[in-house]
Amino acid sequence: MNDSEVINMIAHSFEFENIIIREEEQNELKMLVRTLCPLQIKSSPSNKHGKISIFYSFVRNRGFINFFSLSSDVRYTSVSLA
């Protein structure tokens, strides 16, 4: 199992069922995938599994996020993964 498959499996965990997809975040998520995620994301940023995959890849690589709208979800994801 490679890193992308592990991240996808984690993204489907029950802990993340409450994550909400917001329309205004889509451009920011797509930019994060293009610029800051070194791993292949198996799901689209337009669904919660893709969003969690992006966040996990981002946190795993110690990225820094500048977008206020995503910061609370990133914190929730990183605490849940610990």
Secondary structure, 3 states (H helix, E strand, C coil): CCHHHHHHHHHCCHHHCCCCCCHHHHHHHHHHHHHHCCCCCCCCCCCHHHHHHHHHHHHHCCCCCCCHHHHHHHHHHHHHHC
